[in-house]
């Protein structure tokens, strides 16, 4: 089974409200087997004509099904509704493999 990675590009309009979202979603991510691999930080576009990302986050889940469980969790859906009011986010999911 392949791991499932989620690349997040987010613009935060209200840092205080977004922090509540981030703090609330972290335990749900972990409960569904997910973990943060990257959470903000400096980045560089090293090659190519890539758009200018805003704030990058990289999540890893054991499977697409685990991500779907997280994303459809009622507690997360309520947090997501609040996040939509204070940020603009792009989510990109991709299956991949990591070495154990």
PDB file as gemmi writes it, atoms N, CA and C in Angstrom:
CRYST1    1.000    1.000    1.000  90.00  90.00  90.00 P 1                      
ATOM      1  N   UNK A   1       0.848  -1.179   0.000  1.00  0.00           N  
ATOM      2  CA  UNK A   1       0.000   0.000   0.000  1.00  0.00           C  
ATOM      3  C   UNK A   1       0.896   1.246   0.000  1.00  0.00           C  
ATOM      4  N   UNK A   2       0.517   2.226  -0.764  1.00  0.00           N  
ATOM      5  CA  UNK A   2       1.296   3.458  -0.884  1.00  0.00           C  
ATOM      6  C   UNK A   2       0.902   4.451   0.199  1.00  0.00           C  
ATOM      7  N   UNK A   3       1.899   5.203   0.663  1.00  0.00           N  
ATOM      8  CA  UNK A   3       1.608   6.346   1.526  1.00  0.00           C  
ATOM      9  C   UNK A   3       0.859   7.372   0.695  1.00  0.00           C  
ATOM     10  N   UNK A   4       0.192   8.290   1.375  1.00  0.00           N  
ATOM     11  CA  UNK A   4      -0.521   9.371   0.693  1.00  0.00           C  
ATOM     12  C   UNK A   4      -0.017  10.681   1.263  1.00  0.00           C  
ATOM     13  N   UNK A   5       0.487  11.522   0.385  1.00  0.00           N  
ATOM     14  CA  UNK A   5       1.043  12.810   0.777  1.00  0.00           C  
ATOM     15  C   UNK A   5       0.103  13.919   0.350  1.00  0.00           C  
ATOM     16  N   UNK A   6      -0.010  14.930   1.180  1.00  0.00           N  
ATOM     17  CA  UNK A   6      -0.836  16.080   0.865  1.00  0.00           C  
ATOM     18  C   UNK A   6       0.037  17.324   0.944  1.00  0.00           C  
ATOM     19  N   UNK A   7       0.149  17.999  -0.200  1.00  0.00           N  
ATOM     20  CA  UNK A   7       0.885  19.253  -0.289  1.00  0.00           C  
ATOM     21  C   UNK A   7      -0.131  20.372  -0.109  1.00  0.00           C  
ATOM     22  N   UNK A   8       0.146  21.260   0.822  1.00  0.00           N  
ATOM     23  CA  UNK A   8      -0.765  22.359   1.148  1.00  0.00           C  
ATOM     24  C   UNK A   8      -0.047  23.671   0.857  1.00  0.00           C  
ATOM     25  N   UNK A   9      -0.723  24.547   0.140  1.00  0.00           N  
ATOM     26  CA  UNK A   9      -0.236  25.902  -0.104  1.00  0.00           C  
ATOM     27  C   UNK A   9      -1.312  26.825   0.454  1.00  0.00           C  
ATOM     28  N   UNK A  10      -0.961  27.629   1.442  1.00  0.00           N  
ATOM     29  CA  UNK A  10      -1.983  28.410   2.138  1.00  0.00           C  
ATOM     30  C   UNK A  10      -1.575  29.868   2.283  1.00  0.00           C  
ATOM     31  N   UNK A  11      -2.550  30.730   2.098  1.00  0.00           N  
ATOM     32  CA  UNK A  11      -2.414  32.148   2.436  1.00  0.00           C  
ATOM     33  C   UNK A  11      -3.259  32.356   3.683  1.00  0.00           C  
ATOM     34  N   UNK A  12      -2.655  32.895   4.716  1.00  0.00           N  
ATOM     35  CA  UNK A  12      -3.334  33.098   5.990  1.00  0.00           C  
ATOM     36  C   UNK A  12      -3.701  34.568   6.120  1.00  0.00           C  
ATOM     37  N   UNK A  13      -4.992  34.836   6.265  1.00  0.00           N  
ATOM     38  CA  UNK A  13      -5.470  36.210   6.398  1.00  0.00           C  
ATOM     39  C   UNK A  13      -5.659  36.635   7.851  1.00  0.00           C  
ATOM     40  N   UNK A  14      -5.892  35.680   8.723  1.00  0.00           N  
ATOM     41  CA  UNK A  14      -6.089  35.966  10.148  1.00  0.00           C  
ATOM     42  C   UNK A  14      -5.270  34.945  10.939  1.00  0.00           C  
ATOM     43  N   UNK A  15      -4.032  35.290  11.315  1.00  0.00           N  
ATOM     44  CA  UNK A  15      -3.151  34.320  11.982  1.00  0.00           C  
ATOM     45  C   UNK A  15      -3.708  33.750  13.280  1.00  0.00           C  
ATOM     46  N   UNK A  16      -4.420  34.540  14.052  1.00  0.00           N  
ATOM     47  CA  UNK A  16      -4.954  34.054  15.326  1.00  0.00           C  
ATOM     48  C   UNK A  16      -6.024  32.992  15.083  1.00  0.00           C  
ATOM     49  N   UNK A  17      -6.958  33.276  14.190  1.00  0.00           N  
ATOM     50  CA  UNK A  17      -8.012  32.307  13.886  1.00  0.00           C  
ATOM     51  C   UNK A  17      -7.426  31.069  13.194  1.00  0.00           C  
ATOM     52  N   UNK A  18      -6.442  31.260  12.330  1.00  0.00           N  
ATOM     53  CA  UNK A  18      -5.832  30.123  11.644  1.00  0.00           C  
ATOM     54  C   UNK A  18      -5.099  29.223  12.639  1.00  0.00           C  
ATOM     55  N   UNK A  19      -4.469  29.803  13.644  1.00  0.00           N  
ATOM     56  CA  UNK A  19      -3.790  28.996  14.665  1.00  0.00           C  
ATOM     57  C   UNK A  19      -4.786  28.100  15.396  1.00  0.00           C  
ATOM     58  N   UNK A  20      -5.988  28.611  15.659  1.00  0.00           N  
ATOM     59  CA  UNK A  20      -7.025  27.768  16.288  1.00  0.00           C  
ATOM     60  C   UNK A  20      -7.354  26.581  15.386  1.00  0.00           C  
ATOM     61  N   UNK A  21      -7.461  26.846  14.084  1.00  0.00           N  
ATOM     62  CA  UNK A  21      -7.708  25.771  13.117  1.00  0.00           C  
ATOM     63  C   UNK A  21      -6.566  24.756  13.147  1.00  0.00           C  
ATOM     64  N   UNK A  22      -5.330  25.239  13.059  1.00  0.00           N  
ATOM     65  CA  UNK A  22      -4.162  24.354  13.020  1.00  0.00           C  
ATOM     66  C   UNK A  22      -4.052  23.530  14.299  1.00  0.00           C  
ATOM     67  N   UNK A  23      -4.242  24.189  15.441  1.00  0.00           N  
ATOM     68  CA  UNK A  23      -4.166  23.477  16.728  1.00  0.00           C  
ATOM     69  C   UNK A  23      -5.272  22.438  16.841  1.00  0.00           C  
ATOM     70  N   UNK A  24      -6.449  22.744  16.331  1.00  0.00           N  
ATOM     71  CA  UNK A  24      -7.569  21.801  16.401  1.00  0.00           C  
ATOM     72  C   UNK A  24      -7.451  20.642  15.432  1.00  0.00           C  
ATOM     73  N   UNK A  25      -6.860  20.892  14.263  1.00  0.00           N  
ATOM     74  CA  UNK A  25      -6.771  19.825  13.257  1.00  0.00           C  
ATOM     75  C   UNK A  25      -5.631  18.850  13.527  1.00  0.00           C  
ATOM     76  N   UNK A  26      -4.589  19.287  14.221  1.00  0.00           N  
ATOM     77  CA  UNK A  26      -3.425  18.420  14.464  1.00  0.00           C  
ATOM     78  C   UNK A  26      -3.800  17.098  15.146  1.00  0.00           C  
ATOM     79  N   UNK A  27      -4.582  17.105  16.236  1.00  0.00           N  
ATOM     80  CA  UNK A  27      -4.916  15.810  16.848  1.00  0.00           C  
ATOM     81  C   UNK A  27      -5.788  14.920  15.954  1.00  0.00           C  
ATOM     82  N   UNK A  28      -6.590  15.529  15.090  1.00  0.00           N  
ATOM     83  CA  UNK A  28      -7.408  14.723  14.175  1.00  0.00           C  
ATOM     84  C   UNK A  28      -6.508  14.090  13.115  1.00  0.00           C  
ATOM     85  N   UNK A  29      -5.563  14.858  12.600  1.00  0.00           N  
ATOM     86  CA  UNK A  29      -4.587  14.320  11.649  1.00  0.00           C  
ATOM     87  C   UNK A  29      -3.871  13.131  12.272  1.00  0.00           C  
ATOM     88  N   UNK A  30      -3.383  13.293  13.495  1.00  0.00           N  
ATOM     89  CA  UNK A  30      -2.645  12.225  14.177  1.00  0.00           C  
ATOM     90  C   UNK A  30      -3.535  11.019  14.456  1.00  0.00           C  
ATOM     91  N   UNK A  31      -4.775  11.255  14.838  1.00  0.00           N  
ATOM     92  CA  UNK A  31      -5.714  10.160  15.106  1.00  0.00           C  
ATOM     93  C   UNK A  31      -5.949   9.319  13.854  1.00  0.00           C  
ATOM     94  N   UNK A  32      -5.843   9.935  12.684  1.00  0.00           N  
ATOM     95  CA  UNK A  32      -6.049   9.235  11.413  1.00  0.00           C  
ATOM     96  C   UNK A  32      -4.739   8.702  10.833  1.00  0.00           C  
ATOM     97  N   UNK A  33      -3.664   8.720  11.621  1.00  0.00           N  
ATOM     98  CA  UNK A  33      -2.394   8.166  11.192  1.00  0.00           C  
ATOM     99  C   UNK A  33      -1.505   9.140  10.440  1.00  0.00           C  
ATOM    100  N   UNK A  34      -1.942  10.393  10.328  1.00  0.00           N  
ATOM    101  CA  UNK A  34      -1.180  11.384   9.583  1.00  0.00           C  
ATOM    102  C   UNK A  34      -0.121  12.061  10.437  1.00  0.00           C  
ATOM    103  N   UNK A  35       0.821  12.676   9.753  1.00  0.00           N  
ATOM    104  CA  UNK A  35       1.863  13.434  10.440  1.00  0.00           C  
ATOM    105  C   UNK A  35       2.326  14.576   9.539  1.00  0.00           C  
ATOM    106  N   UNK A  36       2.852  15.607  10.187  1.00  0.00           N  
ATOM    107  CA  UNK A  36       3.436  16.728   9.457  1.00  0.00           C  
ATOM    108  C   UNK A  36       4.876  16.381   9.094  1.00  0.00           C  
ATOM    109  N   UNK A  37       5.233  16.574   7.850  1.00  0.00           N  
ATOM    110  CA  UNK A  37       6.627  16.451   7.429  1.00  0.00           C  
ATOM    111  C   UNK A  37       7.252  17.826   7.270  1.00  0.00           C  
ATOM    112  N   UNK A  38       6.462  18.787   6.839  1.00  0.00           N  
ATOM    113  CA  UNK A  38       6.879  20.180   6.684  1.00  0.00           C  
ATOM    114  C   UNK A  38       5.719  21.039   7.157  1.00  0.00           C  
ATOM    115  N   UNK A  39       6.045  22.077   7.902  1.00  0.00           N  
ATOM    116  CA  UNK A  39       4.997  22.960   8.410  1.00  0.00           C  
ATOM    117  C   UNK A  39       5.512  24.393   8.368  1.00  0.00           C  
ATOM    118  N   UNK A  40       5.347  25.017   7.194  1.00  0.00           N  
ATOM    119  CA  UNK A  40       5.854  26.369   7.015  1.00  0.00           C  
ATOM    120  C   UNK A  40       7.353  26.333   6.799  1.00  0.00           C  
ATOM    121  N   UNK A  41       7.996  27.431   7.020  1.00  0.00           N  
ATOM    122  CA  UNK A  41       9.439  27.500   6.856  1.00  0.00           C  
ATOM    123  C   UNK A  41       9.827  28.085   5.511  1.00  0.00           C  
ATOM    124  N   UNK A  42      11.060  28.489   5.433  1.00  0.00           N  
ATOM    125  CA  UNK A  42      11.587  29.089   4.207  1.00  0.00           C  
ATOM    126  C   UNK A  42      11.665  28.039   3.100  1.00  0.00           C  
ATOM    127  N   UNK A  43      11.452  28.465   1.866  1.00  0.00           N  
ATOM    128  CA  UNK A  43      11.567  27.563   0.733  1.00  0.00           C  
ATOM    129  C   UNK A  43      12.125  28.327  -0.455  1.00  0.00           C  
ATOM    130  N   UNK A  44      12.620  27.581  -1.425  1.00  0.00           N  
ATOM    131  CA  UNK A  44      13.161  28.146  -2.654  1.00  0.00           C  
ATOM    132  C   UNK A  44      12.604  27.367  -3.833  1.00  0.00           C  
ATOM    133  N   UNK A  45      12.235  28.045  -4.894  1.00  0.00           N  
ATOM    134  CA  UNK A  45      11.932  27.394  -6.163  1.00  0.00           C  
ATOM    135  C   UNK A  45      13.284  27.210  -6.839  1.00  0.00           C  
ATOM    136  N   UNK A  46      13.740  25.975  -6.946  1.00  0.00           N  
ATOM    137  CA  UNK A  46      15.105  25.693  -7.384  1.00  0.00           C  
ATOM    138  C   UNK A  46      15.250  25.557  -8.895  1.00  0.00           C  
ATOM    139  N   UNK A  47      14.169  25.218  -9.560  1.00  0.00           N  
ATOM    140  CA  UNK A  47      14.253  25.042 -10.999  1.00  0.00           C  
ATOM    141  C   UNK A  47      12.860  25.138 -11.586  1.00  0.00           C  
ATOM    142  N   UNK A  48      12.754  25.663 -12.769  1.00  0.00           N  
ATOM    143  CA  UNK A  48      11.485  25.703 -13.474  1.00  0.00           C  
ATOM    144  C   UNK A  48      10.730  26.994 -13.248  1.00  0.00           C  
ATOM    145  N   UNK A  49       9.569  27.048 -13.869  1.00  0.00           N  
ATOM    146  CA  UNK A  49       8.717  28.230 -13.850  1.00  0.00           C  
ATOM    147  C   UNK A  49       7.515  27.955 -12.953  1.00  0.00           C  
ATOM    148  N   UNK A  50       7.761  27.737 -11.696  1.00  0.00           N  
ATOM    149  CA  UNK A  50       6.720  27.405 -10.733  1.00  0.00           C  
ATOM    150  C   UNK A  50       6.093  28.689 -10.211  1.00  0.00           C  
ATOM    151  N   UNK A  51       4.822  28.632  -9.901  1.00  0.00           N  
ATOM    152  CA  UNK A  51       4.167  29.788  -9.299  1.00  0.00           C  
ATOM    153  C   UNK A  51       4.799  30.090  -7.941  1.00  0.00           C  
ATOM    154  N   UNK A  52       4.428  31.164  -7.343  1.00  0.00           N  
ATOM    155  CA  UNK A  52       5.018  31.550  -6.064  1.00  0.00           C  
ATOM    156  C   UNK A  52       4.157  31.045  -4.911  1.00  0.00           C  
ATOM    157  N   UNK A  53       4.552  29.947  -4.281  1.00  0.00           N  
ATOM    158  CA  UNK A  53       3.792  29.438  -3.139  1.00  0.00           C  
ATOM    159  C   UNK A  53       3.774  30.457  -1.997  1.00  0.00           C  
ATOM    160  N   UNK A  54       2.788  30.316  -1.123  1.00  0.00           N  
ATOM    161  CA  UNK A  54       2.644  31.253  -0.016  1.00  0.00           C  
ATOM    162  C   UNK A  54       3.222  30.660   1.263  1.00  0.00           C  
ATOM    163  N   UNK A  55       2.610  29.668   1.814  1.00  0.00           N  
ATOM    164  CA  UNK A  55       3.125  28.938   2.986  1.00  0.00           C  
ATOM    165  C   UNK A  55       2.897  27.473   2.678  1.00  0.00           C  
ATOM    166  N   UNK A  56       3.938  26.682   2.761  1.00  0.00           N  
ATOM    167  CA  UNK A  56       3.830  25.276   2.387  1.00  0.00           C  
ATOM    168  C   UNK A  56       3.790  24.370   3.606  1.00  0.00           C  
ATOM    169  N   UNK A  57       2.938  23.364   3.495  1.00  0.00           N  
ATOM    170  CA  UNK A  57       2.814  22.318   4.507  1.00  0.00           C  
ATOM    171  C   UNK A  57       2.803  20.997   3.754  1.00  0.00           C  
ATOM    172  N   UNK A  58       3.455  19.981   4.297  1.00  0.00           N  
ATOM    173  CA  UNK A  58       3.438  18.650   3.703  1.00  0.00           C  
ATOM    174  C   UNK A  58       3.009  17.656   4.775  1.00  0.00           C  
ATOM    175  N   UNK A  59       1.942  16.932   4.465  1.00  0.00           N  
ATOM    176  CA  UNK A  59       1.407  15.915   5.374  1.00  0.00           C  
ATOM    177  C   UNK A  59       1.624  14.533   4.770  1.00  0.00           C  
ATOM    178  N   UNK A  60       1.760  13.545   5.636  1.00  0.00           N  
ATOM    179  CA  UNK A  60       1.875  12.154   5.206  1.00  0.00           C  
ATOM    180  C   UNK A  60       0.835  11.331   5.953  1.00  0.00           C  
ATOM    181  N   UNK A  61       0.082  10.537   5.194  1.00  0.00           N  
ATOM    182  CA  UNK A  61      -0.876   9.596   5.756  1.00  0.00           C  
ATOM    183  C   UNK A  61      -0.502   8.194   5.289  1.00  0.00           C  
ATOM    184  N   UNK A  62      -0.840   7.169   6.060  1.00  0.00           N  
ATOM    185  CA  UNK A  62      -0.509   5.803   5.646  1.00  0.00           C  
ATOM    186  C   UNK A  62      -1.166   5.387   4.331  1.00  0.00           C  
ATOM    187  N   UNK A  63      -2.314   5.994   4.006  1.00  0.00           N  
ATOM    188  CA  UNK A  63      -3.032   5.638   2.781  1.00  0.00           C  
ATOM    189  C   UNK A  63      -4.005   6.757   2.407  1.00  0.00           C  
ATOM    190  N   UNK A  64      -4.512   6.686   1.194  1.00  0.00           N  
ATOM    191  CA  UNK A  64      -5.540   7.638   0.757  1.00  0.00           C  
ATOM    192  C   UNK A  64      -6.782   7.504   1.633  1.00  0.00           C  
ATOM    193  N   UNK A  65      -7.091   6.286   2.008  1.00  0.00           N  
ATOM    194  CA  UNK A  65      -8.264   6.051   2.854  1.00  0.00           C  
ATOM    195  C   UNK A  65      -8.115   6.745   4.205  1.00  0.00           C  
ATOM    196  N   UNK A  66      -6.904   6.729   4.767  1.00  0.00           N  
ATOM    197  CA  UNK A  66      -6.676   7.410   6.047  1.00  0.00           C  
ATOM    198  C   UNK A  66      -6.852   8.922   5.888  1.00  0.00           C  
ATOM    199  N   UNK A  67      -6.363   9.474   4.762  1.00  0.00           N  
ATOM    200  CA  UNK A  67      -6.585  10.894   4.517  1.00  0.00           C  
ATOM    201  C   UNK A  67      -8.081  11.181   4.396  1.00  0.00           C  
ATOM    202  N   UNK A  68      -8.794  10.362   3.640  1.00  0.00           N  
ATOM    203  CA  UNK A  68     -10.238  10.569   3.466  1.00  0.00           C  
ATOM    204  C   UNK A  68     -10.961  10.525   4.810  1.00  0.00           C  
ATOM    205  N   UNK A  69     -10.536   9.615   5.689  1.00  0.00           N  
ATOM    206  CA  UNK A  69     -11.128   9.549   7.028  1.00  0.00           C  
ATOM    207  C   UNK A  69     -10.908  10.858   7.766  1.00  0.00           C  
ATOM    208  N   UNK A  70      -9.691  11.395   7.689  1.00  0.00           N  
ATOM    209  CA  UNK A  70      -9.413  12.692   8.296  1.00  0.00           C  
ATOM    210  C   UNK A  70     -10.271  13.787   7.678  1.00  0.00           C  
ATOM    211  N   UNK A  71     -10.244  13.891   6.358  1.00  0.00           N  
ATOM    212  CA  UNK A  71     -10.897  15.005   5.666  1.00  0.00           C  
ATOM    213  C   UNK A  71     -12.411  15.004   5.868  1.00  0.00           C  
ATOM    214  N   UNK A  72     -12.991  13.823   6.020  1.00  0.00           N  
ATOM    215  CA  UNK A  72     -14.440  13.714   6.195  1.00  0.00           C  
ATOM    216  C   UNK A  72     -14.879  13.622   7.649  1.00  0.00           C  
ATOM    217  N   UNK A  73     -13.930  13.685   8.570  1.00  0.00           N  
ATOM    218  CA  UNK A  73     -14.247  13.645   9.995  1.00  0.00           C  
ATOM    219  C   UNK A  73     -15.126  14.851  10.351  1.00  0.00           C  
ATOM    220  N   UNK A  74     -16.240  14.644  11.027  1.00  0.00           N  
ATOM    221  CA  UNK A  74     -17.128  15.759  11.356  1.00  0.00           C  
ATOM    222  C   UNK A  74     -16.450  16.871  12.158  1.00  0.00           C  
ATOM    223  N   UNK A  75     -15.565  16.486  13.061  1.00  0.00           N  
ATOM    224  CA  UNK A  75     -14.855  17.500  13.848  1.00  0.00           C  
ATOM    225  C   UNK A  75     -13.944  18.344  12.942  1.00  0.00           C  
ATOM    226  N   UNK A  76     -13.272  17.679  11.995  1.00  0.00           N  
ATOM    227  CA  UNK A  76     -12.431  18.426  11.060  1.00  0.00           C  
ATOM    228  C   UNK A  76     -13.277  19.297  10.142  1.00  0.00           C  
ATOM    229  N   UNK A  77     -14.403  18.788   9.675  1.00  0.00           N  
ATOM    230  CA  UNK A  77     -15.248  19.565   8.757  1.00  0.00           C  
ATOM    231  C   UNK A  77     -15.689  20.872   9.406  1.00  0.00           C  
ATOM    232  N   UNK A  78     -15.968  20.842  10.694  1.00  0.00           N  
ATOM    233  CA  UNK A  78     -16.343  22.072  11.405  1.00  0.00           C  
ATOM    234  C   UNK A  78     -15.151  23.037  11.455  1.00  0.00           C  
ATOM    235  N   UNK A  79     -13.954  22.512  11.728  1.00  0.00           N  
ATOM    236  CA  UNK A  79     -12.759  23.350  11.720  1.00  0.00           C  
ATOM    237  C   UNK A  79     -12.495  23.916  10.321  1.00  0.00           C  
ATOM    238  N   UNK A  80     -12.717  23.096   9.306  1.00  0.00           N  
ATOM    239  CA  UNK A  80     -12.490  23.531   7.929  1.00  0.00           C  
ATOM    240  C   UNK A  80     -13.398  24.714   7.589  1.00  0.00           C  
ATOM    241  N   UNK A  81     -14.639  24.668   8.022  1.00  0.00           N  
ATOM    242  CA  UNK A  81     -15.553  25.779   7.756  1.00  0.00           C  
ATOM    243  C   UNK A  81     -15.022  27.082   8.335  1.00  0.00           C  
ATOM    244  N   UNK A  82     -14.423  27.003   9.511  1.00  0.00           N  
ATOM    245  CA  UNK A  82     -13.835  28.201  10.115  1.00  0.00           C  
ATOM    246  C   UNK A  82     -12.579  28.633   9.350  1.00  0.00           C  
ATOM    247  N   UNK A  83     -11.774  27.658   8.901  1.00  0.00           N  
ATOM    248  CA  UNK A  83     -10.567  27.977   8.141  1.00  0.00           C  
ATOM    249  C   UNK A  83     -10.900  28.684   6.838  1.00  0.00           C  
ATOM    250  N   UNK A  84     -11.968  28.274   6.197  1.00  0.00           N  
ATOM    251  CA  UNK A  84     -12.346  28.890   4.924  1.00  0.00           C  
ATOM    252  C   UNK A  84     -12.592  30.395   5.068  1.00  0.00           C  
ATOM    253  N   UNK A  85     -12.968  30.825   6.249  1.00  0.00           N  
ATOM    254  CA  UNK A  85     -13.246  32.244   6.489  1.00  0.00           C  
ATOM    255  C   UNK A  85     -11.978  33.072   6.662  1.00  0.00           C  
ATOM    256  N   UNK A  86     -10.846  32.425   6.985  1.00  0.00           N  
ATOM    257  CA  UNK A  86      -9.643  33.176   7.370  1.00  0.00           C  
ATOM    258  C   UNK A  86      -8.409  32.839   6.535  1.00  0.00           C  
ATOM    259  N   UNK A  87      -8.587  32.037   5.481  1.00  0.00           N  
ATOM    260  CA  UNK A  87      -7.436  31.658   4.672  1.00  0.00           C  
ATOM    261  C   UNK A  87      -7.894  31.196   3.293  1.00  0.00           C  
ATOM    262  N   UNK A  88      -6.928  31.075   2.415  1.00  0.00           N  
ATOM    263  CA  UNK A  88      -7.149  30.499   1.091  1.00  0.00           C  
ATOM    264  C   UNK A  88      -6.161  29.356   0.961  1.00  0.00           C  
ATOM    265  N   UNK A  89      -6.643  28.162   0.627  1.00  0.00           N  
ATOM    266  CA  UNK A  89      -5.791  26.982   0.657  1.00  0.00           C  
ATOM    267  C   UNK A  89      -5.952  26.167  -0.611  1.00  0.00           C  
ATOM    268  N   UNK A  90      -4.838  25.630  -1.096  1.00  0.00           N  
ATOM    269  CA  UNK A  90      -4.818  24.643  -2.170  1.00  0.00           C  
ATOM    270  C   UNK A  90      -4.278  23.354  -1.567  1.00  0.00           C  
ATOM    271  N   UNK A  91      -4.981  22.252  -1.808  1.00  0.00           N  
ATOM    272  CA  UNK A  91      -4.546  20.927  -1.344  1.00  0.00           C  
ATOM    273  C   UNK A  91      -4.270  20.065  -2.557  1.00  0.00           C  
ATOM    274  N   UNK A  92      -3.121  19.401  -2.587  1.00  0.00           N  
ATOM    275  CA  UNK A  92      -2.781  18.482  -3.661  1.00  0.00           C  
ATOM    276  C   UNK A  92      -2.402  17.158  -3.023  1.00  0.00           C  
ATOM    277  N   UNK A  93      -3.101  16.109  -3.390  1.00  0.00           N  
ATOM    278  CA  UNK A  93      -2.804  14.789  -2.860  1.00  0.00           C  
ATOM    279  C   UNK A  93      -2.063  13.932  -3.878  1.00  0.00           C  
ATOM    280  N   UNK A  94      -1.112  13.143  -3.408  1.00  0.00           N  
ATOM    281  CA  UNK A  94      -0.345  12.268  -4.306  1.00  0.00           C  
ATOM    282  C   UNK A  94       0.057  11.003  -3.560  1.00  0.00           C  
ATOM    283  N   UNK A  95      -0.123   9.850  -4.232  1.00  0.00           N  
ATOM    284  CA  UNK A  95       0.331   8.595  -3.663  1.00  0.00           C  
ATOM    285  C   UNK A  95       1.815   8.458  -3.895  1.00  0.00           C  
ATOM    286  N   UNK A  96       2.503   7.857  -2.943  1.00  0.00           N  
ATOM    287  CA  UNK A  96       3.939   7.668  -3.085  1.00  0.00           C  
ATOM    288  C   UNK A  96       4.424   6.612  -2.122  1.00  0.00           C  
ATOM    289  N   UNK A  97       5.677   6.294  -2.235  1.00  0.00           N  
ATOM    290  CA  UNK A  97       6.290   5.294  -1.381  1.00  0.00           C  
ATOM    291  C   UNK A  97       7.462   5.922  -0.639  1.00  0.00           C  
ATOM    292  N   UNK A  98       7.659   5.496   0.587  1.00  0.00           N  
ATOM    293  CA  UNK A  98       8.832   5.891   1.339  1.00  0.00           C  
ATOM    294  C   UNK A  98       9.548   4.625   1.781  1.00  0.00           C  
ATOM    295  N   UNK A  99      10.834   4.755   1.957  1.00  0.00           N  
ATOM    296  CA  UNK A  99      11.603   3.608   2.434  1.00  0.00           C  
ATOM    297  C   UNK A  99      11.429   3.478   3.933  1.00  0.00           C  
ATOM    298  N   UNK A 100      11.323   2.262   4.394  1.00  0.00           N  
ATOM    299  CA  UNK A 100      11.162   2.026   5.839  1.00  0.00           C  
ATOM    300  C   UNK A 100      12.490   2.030   6.522  1.00  0.00           C  
TER     301      UNK A 100                                                      
END                                                                             
